[in-house]
Structure formats: structure tokens, C-alpha cells
Amino acid sequence: MSPILARIRGIEPTLTATHRRIAETILAEPATVAASTIGELAERCGTSLTTVTRFCRQLGLAGYPELRLALAAELGRNDAAPREQGLIAFSPDDPASLVLRSLLARRPSPAEWVPLGHPAYLRQQAELSLRRLRV
């Protein structure tokens, strides 16, 4: 499935005036919309909750929660792309506070949230960290 913002841009010329207002709002401020409730988006666009839901369905989504997730995932991918090109490297002389700040600065995308609290994932990450320290 294509990224949500590209889909919105693709159908924008064919939308009704009300749906176009919703599309323009999403395209102008995707992060704000991803963090907004359906009521907030409807109010901002001067429309109803039902119209926002219809707009989501026109995009092929089940509803507004799916739109928010798609936006968050796309924004997370776009935000993470530059970081994935480089590695974070630490030396044994680096203060723990620097290492901790650097690790916490990397925000996981929504797709990564689920395994973060899983014990197997945490064990795997701890083992990788220990291996790196031994090198």
C-alpha cells in the first residue's frame, strides 16, 4: 500500500470541497493531525465526525484511528531515515550520561513499539550491548 500522504495527494483533485479541506489540513500539518482526535480535526476543518470518517474510508482505511496510525508510521519512517544511515558509536571513555542521552534520542517508529516491552527483545538488546562492550 502506498504511503498515506502520497495517496491523499493523488486523490485530492477529485475530492469534494469538504473532503479537500480535510486533505489540505492533513497535508499541511500531518504530525498535528496524527496527534489530534477526530473531533479536533473535524472542528479544524469545519465539518462533522461522519465526514472525516467518510474521508478515511475514501482513502481505503477503516476509519480515523487507522489514518492516525498511517500518518504516525509514515512520519516515523521519514524521521528515522537519516539516523538509519549512520551508526551510533561509543567508546569506553564516554560518560554514561552521553550514552544514555544518545540512545534515548532515537525514537522508535510505531511499528517498533510492540516488541520493545517483550522480554525476548529486551534480552536480545542486552546481549548485543554486552557484546559491543567486550569488543
Beta strands, then each sheet from edge to edge (+ up, - down):
end
